[in-house]
Amino acid sequence: WELCAGRSCLGGMQTILPALAAALAPHAPVLSRTWRAPAPCAQLIASAEGSTVQNDRIDHDILLRAARGEQVARTPVWLMRQAGRYMAAFREYSNRYPFRQRSESPDIAIELSLQPWRAFDVDGVIMFSDILTPLPALGVDFDVVKGSGPIIADPLRSMDAVLAMTPLDDPESKLPFIRTILGDLRKETEGRT
């Protein structure tokens, strides 16, 4: 599974643009939380940091503080969305529902987002979604085929095709599930992440 400790994922949280921290700030409760390191995570962090990690409670906003380049007592730990693939509960959803239904149905996306957080008590919740999620709102249909990956029904192969895309003037109405998922994740984790 993919475990991201700030200094080993994306070159380190200290190198992430300050704009990212500013953009994520309104969602702080979803992105970081008060943390008690489970033993495997604590050992992994300690080996990555070259130090000993205590199971002491840490401020709930450690992930955002690290993203802003602030000093933190330890490197934040979170699990990428793909990390759920090894979890039996995640695979049950994967076998039962196609990808887009999982990522566009708030109840399912929220459950899949929370599974690794509940299981490992890490510092952040990563919303179950995909970078391609806005495409249908732009008039570009896609599907994610198990074992193959994303398939775009009618790929954009010319500037005319790009110019023919539907403008995303009102993402709120075209992608309403995004706000619902983020809002419900925030409520679910309020004060704990």
N, C-alpha and C positions, 0 to 999 in steps of 0.2 A: 504494500500500500504506500501511498505517497504521504509522508509526514513532512511538513514544512516547518522547520525551525528557522526563524528569521535570517540568520547568517548563512544558511545553506540553501535557501530557496530564493530565486530571483536575485542572487547576488547580495542579499541582505536587506533587511528592512531599512537600514540607515541609508541606502541608496535610492529608495523609492522617492519619487518626486513629491515635494511638499503639497502640490496640488491634489495628489491622491488622498493625503490625510485630510485636507480641507473638504474634499468631496465626500469622504466617508464619515466625517464628524457627525452629521445628523443621525447616522445609523450606528453610533457607538454601542448602544446596548446589544445590537445584533452581532457586532464584530468582535467584541472582547468581553471577558467576564472574570469575576472573582474566581480564583483557580487554586485547586489543591492538586499538585502533580501526582498522578498515579505512578506507581513505581516504574513501569517500563518507560513512560515519558520522562520521568525525572532522570533515569539513567541515561537515556538518549540525549537529553539536554546537557547533562553533566559532561558526557563525553564530547559533545559538540563544542561546549564552552570551555572545557578543560578545568572545570570547577565542580564543586559539590552543590547539588540543588536540595534545598530544604522543602518540606511539604508545608510551608507557611502560606497563609492566605496572602494574596497579592491584589493590588488594586484591580478592579474590573476592566479598566481601560488600557491595560498594558499594550495591547496590540496597536491601538491608535497612537499611543504615546511613542512607541517604537517607530511607527510609520512617519511620525512628525520629526524623527531624529532626536527625540528626547532620551535622556539616560533612563534605563530601566534596570531592574535588579536581575533580570534574566531574559533570555530570548523567548519571545512568544511562540507558542506552538498551536498549530491548527491543522485540520485535515482537508485536503482538496476534495472536491465533489467526487472525483473518481475513486477516492479511497473507499467509498461504500461498496464498491464492487465485490470485495472479499467478504462482506457481511451477508449472512443468510437472509436476514430480513430485507436487505436491499435487493438481493437477487430475486426474492419472491415478487416484489413490485416490478422488477425488470422483466420477469417471465410473464407477468400478468398484463402489463400495460405497455403500449408502445412509448418510445421516448418522448414524443411531443405531448402525449397525454400526461405523462409523468411531470414534465416541466411546465405545462400550461394549466394544470389543475391544482389550485392552491392547496387543498388538503394533502394531496400526494407530494407535491414539491416541498411543503413544510415538513412533513414526516421524514422525507429523504434527507432534507437539510439538517434535521435535528438528530438523526440516528448516530452519526459519528461523534457529535458533541455529547450526547447522553452516554455513549459507550466509553469514551475516553476522557471526559471531563477536561477538554482542551480549552484554549483561550478564545476561540472564535468559531462562529457558525458561518459556513460558506453556503450561500443560497444555491439550491439545486436548479441549474439552468444551463444555457449554452450560449455561446457567442452568436449563434445563428438565430436565436429566438426572435429578433425583430424582423427577420426576412419576410415572413408572410404579410406583415403589416405594410411592407414596401412592395407587395405584389410578387414576391419571389417565393414560390412554394418549395419546401424541402421536407425530407424525412430522414431519420437516422435508422439505417438498416443494421440490425444486430449482426455483428461479424464483419460488416463492410464499412460502417461509418456513415457520415452524412452524404445524402444524395440530393442534388438540386435538380428538380424536374426539368427546368428550362434554363440552363446556365446562361449567364450574361456574357456574351462573346463579342459585343460591339458597343461602341459609344451610344448608338441609337437605343440599344437595349437598356443601358444604364439610364439614359434620359427618359425612357418610358416607365421607369420605376415610379410607383405611387409615392408621393411625398409623405413623410411622417410628420404631418402637421399637428396631429393630436394623439401623441403616444398614449395618453391616459385612456382614450376610448378604444384605440386599436390594440393595446396591450394591457387591459385592465387587471389582469392576473398578477402583474409585476408589483403593483402597489399593494394589492391584497396580500401577496406572499411576504413582502418586506414588512408590512404593518403587523401581520399576524406573528411573524418570527420575532419582531421586536416585543410584542405583548407576551409571547411565550417565554422569552428569555429575560424580560425586564428585571433589572437588579441582580441578575445572575450571570450576565455576560455583557 
